[in-house]
Amino acid sequence: MAGTGFLGSPLVHVFVIVAATAAIWVGSGWLEEAAETLSGYYGLPAVVQGSIVVAIGSSFPELVSVLVTAVVGVFDMGVGALVGSAIFNILVIPALSGLGTDGDLEASRTIVYKEAQFYMIAVSALVVTFALAVIYYPVSSDPIVGELTRPLATIPLLLYGLYLFIQYQDVDDAALDRVRDGVDVRREWAKLLAGLAVIVVTVERLVASVESLGTTFGIPEFLAGITVVAAATSLPDTLVSVRSARERRGATSLGNVLGSNTFDLLVAIPLGVLIVGSVDINFSTAVPMLGVLTVATVLLFATLRTDLSLTPRESYALLAAYLLFVAWVVAETIGVTGVLRGI
């Protein structure tokens, strides 16, 4: 029993968090290096590399967390952590990337006019899907809860299919020269898959330790999920984007953020529903959070549109906005404000 107590002690969980963070740094490095090499091999533009190849890979922790919560019957927790992760991605990762590079973080018209705007469409589509669940499959009226079924879950999946089609057309239009000299394709794919495996395993341990520390110190589950767990699952995205920004590859850095969020909303949530058949969605909690996500996306869109770059001042503004979000979540948790229902 003493051994069990020691293994469950806060000090051990802190050690696990530090070790997992180091492992995730290594895994994200493998993922990014392999994705860059394979993108050159297959002739993918930088934006497509960031928004699909790297984004899907670094989104695996969020996907795993949603699937697990769907199976064990706490899907609202998974959705909350995922939306919290999306808000973290939109506000914190670009800010850290902007502050981690020399000068301004360069964007592009493709990032601003295609990736950011399509992401706003993705958020709207998810709200519509949740609304249809409440209208046609109501569960309760206070809080407002609806049943999200498999047919409804196909709506965001179809929209992601459109996203992939648009990216495919961009690859075809770009017609970039493929870099194949000296590239061992099997080795690069193995490195990419190894990076994914490291990220998935270590993030699962990281999240478990964070949740245990939250329980030990009495941090409410909702607060821990929407902030701490969300930030933990976003760690691979953060490391990949900051690393790309330092290498002056702003399109890949920002494309990873927006592409990862698009994948999380349009694929991760529907896959959880498809696996278990149907889940209950707390509309009273989900929609206000998605509203905050929309405001955060508009803020990022506005900052990127000015001179198609992100300045240090704008990066600090994004961080300040995230701190305001955390303050609001704390206020909701302790009952100072009452915008969210049924938490």
Buried (B, 14 or more C-beta within 10 A) or exposed (E): EEEEEEEEEEEBBEEBBEBBBEBBBBBBBBBBBBBBBBBBBBBBBBBBBBBBBBBBBBBBBBBBBBBBBBEEEBBBBBBBBBBBBBBBBBBBBBBBBBBBBEEBBBBBEBBBEBBBBBBBBBBEBBBEBBBBBBEEBEBBEEBBBBBBBEEBBBBBBEBBEEBEEEBEEBBEEEEBEEBEEEEEEEEBEEBBBBBBEBBBBBBBBBBBBBBBBBEEEEBBBBBBBBBBBBBBBBBBBBBBBBBBBEEEBBBBBBBBBBBBBBBBBBBBBBBBBBBBEBBBBBBBBBBBBBEBBBBBBEBBBEBBBEEBBBBBEBBEBBBEBBEEBBEBBBEBBEEEEEBBBEB
